[in-house]
Amino acid sequence: MSPRGFSRGRKPFEQPADTKDIVGGKSHFIVTRTAAGWIITINRRGQLTSTKLCATEGEMRRLTRQLSDDGLIGRNEASR
């Protein structure tokens, strides 16, 4: 086995194209950049999907940090 364990499964730089393949059925959020700011789509297991609009980057970072602390997986579509 190599020192980093690359021989077992997917390489860290390889990511599936579909968000569902990454998060599976787990609770997650998706950050999308728009002209008006950032839209955060929150998908919690067993609940309806909700969206939040953040006008500033600081507001977006605070919300994503809180969601991560709550155990949700983040996916940043704004960086693509």
N, C-alpha and C positions, 0 to 999 in steps of 0.2 A: 504494500500500500504506500502511496506517495505521502509525503509529509503533510500535505493539505487535505488528503482524502478525496482527491479528484476522481479516483478510479471508481468511487461509489456514486452512481447517479449523475444528475445534471450538474454541469459546471456553473459556478456562481454568476458568470456573465451571460449565461443563456437564460432568457426569460420567455415564457409562452406569450403569444400575441394576444390571447384572449384573457381578459381580467378574471373571468370565472375559473380559468386554469390556475391562476396565481392564488386567489383567496379561497376557492372552493365554496363551501357553504357557510363560511365564517362571516362575522360582522366586519364590515369594511367601510371606508369612505374614499371618494374619488374627488380630487381637486382639478378643476378645469378653469383655465384663464379665459376671460372675456374682455370686451372693451370697457365694461362697467366695473370690472374688478375680478374677483374669483368666486366661482360657484363650487360649493362643497356639497356633494350628494352623499348622504349618510344612509347606509343599508345595515340595519340591525336585524339579526335573526329573530323571526317571530313578530316583527313590527313592520309598519308601513315605511316606505322610503321617504326621507325628508330631505329638503334642500335648504342651504343657507347661502345668502349672498354677502360677501365680505368686500367692502369698498377699498380697504387699505391692506397692504401686505402684513402689517403688524396684527391686524384683526384676524387675518387668515391663519397666521402662524400660531396665535394663541388658541384658536379653535382646533387646529390640527394637533397641537400638543396636548390639549385636553382630551381629544378623542383617542389619541395614542395611549395616554395614561389610563383611559377607560378600557383599553384592551382591543381596540379596533385596529385593523390593518389598513395602512394608507397607500393609496395609488395616486401618483401625481401625473395627470395627463397634461398639465401646463408645461412640463419640461420636455415634452416630445416634439 
